[in-house]
Amino acid sequence: MPVRRSPATHRISLLLPALVLLLLAGCSKSGPRPTSTASDFREDDGKLKVATTVAPLTSIVQSVGGSRIRVRGLIPDGVDSHTYEPRPSDAEILSRADLLIMNGAHLEGTTEAIAKANLKDPSKIYRLAENTLSGDDPQDGFLYDFSFPKEGGAPNPHLWMDPLYAAKYADLVRQWLSADDPANAGYYRANYERFASVLQQLDEAIRKDQESVPVANRKLLTYHDSWAYWARRYGWKVIGAAQPSDFSEPSAKDVGALIAQIKQEQVPAVFGSEVFPSKTLETIAKESGAVFEDQLRDDAPPGKPGEARHTYVGMLVEDMKVLFTRLGGSADAVLKVPVVNTAAD
């Protein structure tokens, strides 16, 4: 789904941060607060204050930064990052942050605009996606697909669903934290190496377990279009995504086309999302004879904050269990991957 872009925000004067705060106060909506971390950066303990956006990125940053940083994920778990409206408290938190680590690839346009106006040093806005991929080579570049057509100008931003791209994200985090806090560079490197080792184990387990899934079943039709990079990594086919680019429910014409496609492709299961519940997709599954599964996750780790499973690795392990078992395979190897805190302390 093409991400809605916000107008560029420029630091025209010293009054702009205040104006942004006033604007947010007038238009923000009530809703869940971020649950990934508790810090609002009021602590004066000398630790690096790192703001992030979606929960999987917050988890990756925390895995590298460990106890030597303060982390705050701005976008609440389970909230659509594409349409998230920042709150006045986000601007206040960003004003105390030393840096912002975001996904980029046009995912968090409004959050980035607020950061440019409020971050202590606006040059310290770091984008993971653009520093991981470049260009649009279908083999190793950004992907444009069902919900992210090339003419829209915004690629599919969900690189983190590929665990090897997540390892690249973690290495970038290590570099950025070390540049701002060189005294702890060795600590960050040790944490990164442990985390990367777990991701390597996860990659190997996925490759092993997917062999238990019949080749004919290695097809994905999801509601939210977030599996393109994962599918490219492991040789699966994404046949479609049900959610339209304007975040509405599919039209009757779209529904009919999806039902026909599922029947033609003989897709055994269709996958919804914990963030995007869809009765329409459930109906599509029923009419096409496919199993409906609504618990795939791309930005809301399972469990509660503080639990080991409420992490990036915990989310991927849970997703693989859902995918492989629903498509006729097993997740035995994946379930043996350690879902633990990889930080040294």
C-alpha positions as semicolon CSV with decimal commas, in nm:
position;residue;x (nm);y (nm);z (nm)
1;M;0,000;0,000;0,000
2;P;0,161;0,327;-0,102
3;V;0,255;0,512;0,213
4;R;0,090;0,847;0,257
5;R;0,353;1,113;0,239
6;S;0,357;1,420;0,457
7;P;0,470;1,761;0,327
8;A;0,834;1,826;0,400
9;T;0,894;2,003;0,727
10;H;1,175;2,259;0,739
11;R;1,329;2,434;1,035
12;I;1,238;2,780;0,913
13;S;1,273;2,944;1,251
14;L;1,323;2,868;1,615
15;L;0,947;2,888;1,660
16;L;0,873;2,584;1,444
17;P;0,901;2,320;1,719
18;A;0,646;2,509;1,924
19;L;0,415;2,538;1,624
20;V;0,442;2,166;1,566
21;L;0,348;2,097;1,925
22;L;0,041;2,318;1,891
23;L;-0,059;2,146;1,569
24;L;-0,028;1,804;1,726
25;A;-0,227;1,907;2,028
26;G;-0,514;2,002;1,800
27;C;-0,521;1,695;1,574
28;S;-0,393;1,399;1,777
29;K;-0,629;1,113;1,850
30;S;-0,665;0,904;2,160
31;G;-0,529;0,551;2,143
32;P;-0,280;0,306;2,288
33;R;0,052;0,433;2,410
34;P;0,384;0,280;2,309
35;T;0,448;-0,039;2,503
36;S;0,795;-0,140;2,383
37;T;0,975;0,077;2,635
38;A;0,884;0,305;2,924
39;S;1,149;0,577;2,910
40;D;1,043;0,929;2,813
41;F;1,409;1,042;2,828
42;R;1,366;1,255;3,140
43;E;1,643;1,053;3,306
44;D;1,975;1,234;3,337
45;D;2,202;0,930;3,367
46;G;2,441;0,996;3,080
47;K;2,305;0,712;2,867
48;L;2,244;0,763;2,497
49;K;1,877;0,843;2,435
50;V;1,758;0,664;2,121
51;A;1,412;0,715;1,972
52;T;1,276;0,454;1,732
53;T;0,949;0,399;1,549
54;V;0,787;0,054;1,509
55;A;0,824;-0,222;1,768
56;P;1,045;-0,463;1,567
57;L;1,300;-0,185;1,514
58;T;1,282;-0,093;1,881
59;S;1,360;-0,454;1,967
60;I;1,656;-0,466;1,728
61;V;1,798;-0,143;1,870
62;Q;1,753;-0,267;2,227
63;S;1,926;-0,596;2,141
64;V;2,235;-0,402;2,033
65;G;2,222;-0,117;2,284
66;G;2,135;-0,325;2,589
67;S;2,163;-0,146;2,922
68;R;2,392;0,128;2,790
69;I;2,114;0,318;2,613
70;R;1,764;0,446;2,677
71;V;1,519;0,345;2,402
72;R;1,173;0,476;2,323
73;G;0,953;0,333;2,048
74;L;0,719;0,610;1,937
75;I;0,461;0,406;1,745
76;P;0,249;0,188;1,976
77;D;0,258;-0,187;1,924
78;G;-0,012;-0,300;1,682
79;V;-0,079;0,047;1,539
80;D;-0,052;0,096;1,162
81;S;0,280;0,275;1,112
82;H;0,172;0,395;0,767
83;T;-0,105;0,614;0,906
84;Y;0,017;0,683;1,261
85;E;-0,044;1,040;1,378
86;P;0,229;1,162;1,617
87;R;0,119;1,307;1,951
88;P;0,243;1,609;2,144
89;S;0,431;1,372;2,376
90;D;0,623;1,236;2,075
91;A;0,756;1,583;1,997
92;E;0,857;1,627;2,362
93;I;1,037;1,291;2,366
94;L;1,216;1,370;2,040
95;S;1,332;1,701;2,182
96;R;1,525;1,505;2,448
97;A;1,651;1,229;2,215
98;D;2,010;1,213;2,095
99;L;1,914;1,034;1,775
100;L;1,623;0,877;1,589
101;I;1,660;0,538;1,422
102;M;1,377;0,476;1,178
103;N;1,301;0,234;0,897
104;G;1,278;0,489;0,617
105;A;1,159;0,397;0,266
106;H;0,869;0,640;0,320
107;L;0,722;0,437;0,607
108;E;0,718;0,704;0,879
109;G;0,681;1,033;0,691
110;T;0,491;1,225;0,959
111;T;0,717;1,102;1,239
112;E;1,022;1,208;1,041
113;A;0,878;1,556;0,992
114;I;0,821;1,594;1,364
115;A;1,174;1,470;1,434
116;K;1,327;1,726;1,199
117;A;1,150;2,000;1,390
118;N;1,221;1,876;1,742
119;L;1,529;1,652;1,758
120;K;1,825;1,813;1,933
121;D;2,039;1,743;1,627
122;P;1,825;1,687;1,314
123;S;2,126;1,546;1,131
124;K;2,101;1,239;1,355
125;I;1,799;1,088;1,185
126;Y;1,916;0,747;1,066
127;R;1,729;0,543;0,802
128;L;1,781;0,169;0,805
129;A;1,622;0,068;0,475
130;E;1,810;0,313;0,254
131;N;2,138;0,209;0,416
132;T;2,061;-0,159;0,359
133;L;1,938;-0,156;-0,001
134;S;1,986;0,075;-0,296
135;G;1,827;0,075;-0,638
136;D;1,537;-0,140;-0,749
137;D;1,700;-0,451;-0,889
138;P;1,437;-0,722;-0,824
139;Q;1,713;-0,959;-0,712
140;D;1,868;-0,746;-0,439
141;G;1,712;-0,399;-0,443
142;F;1,390;-0,240;-0,326
143;L;1,071;-0,413;-0,434
144;Y;0,760;-0,258;-0,583
145;D;0,456;-0,480;-0,583
146;F;0,082;-0,509;-0,526
147;S;0,034;-0,238;-0,266
148;F;0,351;-0,050;-0,354
149;P;0,340;0,011;-0,731
150;K;0,648;0,173;-0,879
151;E;0,447;0,464;-1,014
152;G;0,361;0,551;-0,654
153;G;0,728;0,624;-0,588
154;A;0,745;0,440;-0,254
155;P;0,893;0,089;-0,237
156;N;0,772;-0,185;-0,009
157;P;0,932;-0,081;0,323
158;H;0,908;-0,411;0,515
159;L;1,272;-0,521;0,490
160;W;1,282;-0,630;0,854
161;M;1,065;-0,936;0,783
162;D;1,378;-1,090;0,628
163;P;1,602;-1,195;0,921
164;L;1,921;-1,141;0,722
165;Y;1,818;-0,785;0,644
166;A;1,740;-0,752;1,015
167;A;2,101;-0,852;1,082
168;K;2,214;-0,572;0,850
169;Y;1,984;-0,337;1,040
170;A;2,150;-0,444;1,364
171;D;2,498;-0,379;1,224
172;L;2,393;-0,030;1,118
173;V;2,257;0,029;1,469
174;R;2,591;-0,085;1,611
175;Q;2,777;0,162;1,390
176;W;2,551;0,455;1,476
177;L;2,552;0,387;1,850
178;S;2,930;0,347;1,848
179;A;2,976;0,675;1,662
180;D;2,774;0,862;1,924
181;D;2,906;0,664;2,221
182;P;3,256;0,535;2,134
183;A;3,330;0,444;2,496
184;N;3,079;0,158;2,466
185;A;3,167;0,050;2,111
186;G;3,303;-0,286;2,228
187;Y;2,985;-0,356;2,423
188;Y;2,767;-0,274;2,122
189;R;2,978;-0,496;1,898
190;A;2,951;-0,791;2,138
191;N;2,574;-0,751;2,155
192;Y;2,547;-0,722;1,778
193;E;2,750;-1,039;1,726
194;R;2,529;-1,236;1,966
195;F;2,214;-1,102;1,803
196;A;2,344;-1,171;1,450
197;S;2,428;-1,526;1,555
198;V;2,068;-1,585;1,665
199;L;1,940;-1,441;1,336
200;Q;2,172;-1,673;1,146
201;Q;2,028;-1,966;1,342
202;L;1,679;-1,843;1,258
203;D;1,762;-1,819;0,887
204;E;1,899;-2,174;0,887
205;A;1,596;-2,303;1,077
206;I;1,358;-2,138;0,830
207;R;1,539;-2,300;0,539
208;K;1,522;-2,638;0,709
209;D;1,156;-2,619;0,810
210;Q;1,033;-2,485;0,479
211;E;1,142;-2,812;0,320
212;S;0,854;-2,972;0,510
213;V;0,608;-2,744;0,327
214;P;0,499;-2,889;-0,010
215;V;0,646;-2,682;-0,293
216;A;0,297;-2,624;-0,435
217;N;0,194;-2,464;-0,105
218;R;0,475;-2,210;-0,089
219;K;0,247;-1,925;-0,190
220;L;0,128;-1,630;0,014
221;L;-0,185;-1,423;-0,006
222;T;-0,191;-1,183;0,284
223;Y;-0,405;-0,891;0,389
224;H;-0,117;-0,652;0,458
225;D;0,158;-0,645;0,194
226;S;0,459;-0,706;0,420
227;W;0,611;-1,035;0,305
228;A;0,782;-0,943;-0,022
229;Y;1,141;-0,948;0,108
230;W;1,091;-1,262;0,315
231;A;0,946;-1,436;0,009
232;R;1,236;-1,325;-0,209
233;R;1,487;-1,456;0,043
234;Y;1,332;-1,802;0,069
235;G;1,200;-1,849;-0,282
236;W;0,829;-1,823;-0,210
237;K;0,564;-1,661;-0,429
238;V;0,346;-1,376;-0,305
239;I;0,038;-1,396;-0,524
240;G;-0,133;-1,090;-0,382
241;A;-0,229;-0,864;-0,095
242;A;-0,592;-0,789;-0,018
243;Q;-0,561;-0,448;0,146
244;P;-0,606;-0,162;-0,103
245;S;-0,358;0,123;-0,112
246;D;-0,603;0,359;0,060
247;F;-0,637;0,124;0,361
248;S;-1,005;0,053;0,291
249;E;-1,159;-0,291;0,256
250;P;-1,136;-0,454;-0,088
251;S;-1,416;-0,371;-0,332
252;A;-1,663;-0,634;-0,453
253;K;-1,464;-0,651;-0,778
254;D;-1,140;-0,700;-0,584
255;V;-1,299;-0,972;-0,372
256;G;-1,419;-1,161;-0,677
257;A;-1,077;-1,140;-0,839
258;L;-0,904;-1,263;-0,522
259;I;-1,140;-1,559;-0,486
260;A;-1,076;-1,657;-0,848
261;Q;-0,701;-1,620;-0,802
262;I;-0,694;-1,833;-0,487
263;K;-0,889;-2,108;-0,663
264;Q;-0,666;-2,091;-0,971
265;E;-0,345;-2,097;-0,767
266;Q;-0,488;-2,359;-0,528
267;V;-0,371;-2,161;-0,227
268;P;-0,439;-2,367;0,088
269;A;-0,446;-2,074;0,335
270;V;-0,481;-1,697;0,338
271;F;-0,328;-1,486;0,610
272;G;-0,470;-1,188;0,789
273;S;-0,297;-0,974;1,046
274;E;-0,330;-0,894;1,414
275;V;-0,314;-0,526;1,318
276;F;-0,558;-0,545;1,027
277;P;-0,852;-0,766;1,125
278;S;-1,064;-0,827;0,816
279;K;-1,399;-1,002;0,795
280;T;-1,373;-0,958;0,418
281;L;-1,058;-1,169;0,401
282;E;-1,227;-1,430;0,616
283;T;-1,513;-1,436;0,366
284;I;-1,267;-1,462;0,076
285;A;-1,108;-1,764;0,240
286;K;-1,444;-1,931;0,300
287;E;-1,567;-1,873;-0,055
288;S;-1,242;-1,997;-0,207
289;G;-1,210;-2,303;0,016
290;A;-0,888;-2,183;0,181
291;V;-0,809;-2,184;0,552
292;F;-0,815;-1,838;0,712
293;E;-0,543;-1,747;0,963
294;D;-0,544;-1,402;1,121
295;Q;-0,233;-1,406;1,341
296;L;0,056;-1,312;1,114
297;R;0,258;-1,029;1,263
298;D;0,484;-0,772;1,105
299;D;0,502;-0,493;1,363
300;A;0,348;-0,622;1,686
301;P;0,556;-0,883;1,872
302;P;0,356;-1,144;2,065
303;G;0,325;-1,147;2,441
304;K;0,374;-0,856;2,677
305;P;0,660;-0,607;2,717
306;G;0,938;-0,767;2,918
307;E;0,866;-1,119;2,797
308;A;1,131;-1,287;2,579
309;R;0,876;-1,356;2,306
310;H;0,785;-0,986;2,289
311;T;1,087;-0,926;2,066
312;Y;1,180;-0,923;1,700
313;V;1,303;-1,284;1,716
314;G;0,995;-1,389;1,912
315;M;0,774;-1,236;1,643
316;L;0,951;-1,416;1,357
317;V;0,945;-1,750;1,540
318;E;0,571;-1,713;1,598
319;D;0,513;-1,617;1,235
320;M;0,707;-1,914;1,103
321;K;0,507;-2,148;1,324
322;V;0,183;-2,005;1,186
323;L;0,297;-2,007;0,823
324;F;0,456;-2,348;0,807
325;T;0,193;-2,540;1,002
326;R;-0,097;-2,381;0,812
327;L;0,065;-2,467;0,480
328;G;0,122;-2,833;0,555
329;G;0,466;-2,828;0,714
330;S;0,626;-2,809;1,056
331;A;0,825;-2,552;1,252
332;D;1,034;-2,792;1,460
333;A;1,369;-2,627;1,386
334;V;1,239;-2,272;1,419
335;L;1,090;-2,346;1,759
336;K;1,437;-2,443;1,882
337;V;1,582;-2,099;1,804
338;P;1,663;-1,926;2,136
339;V;1,417;-1,644;2,201
340;V;1,628;-1,466;2,462
341;N;1,776;-1,128;2,541
342;T;2,105;-1,122;2,352
343;A;2,247;-0,816;2,529
344;A;2,551;-0,883;2,747
345;D;2,366;-0,775;3,059
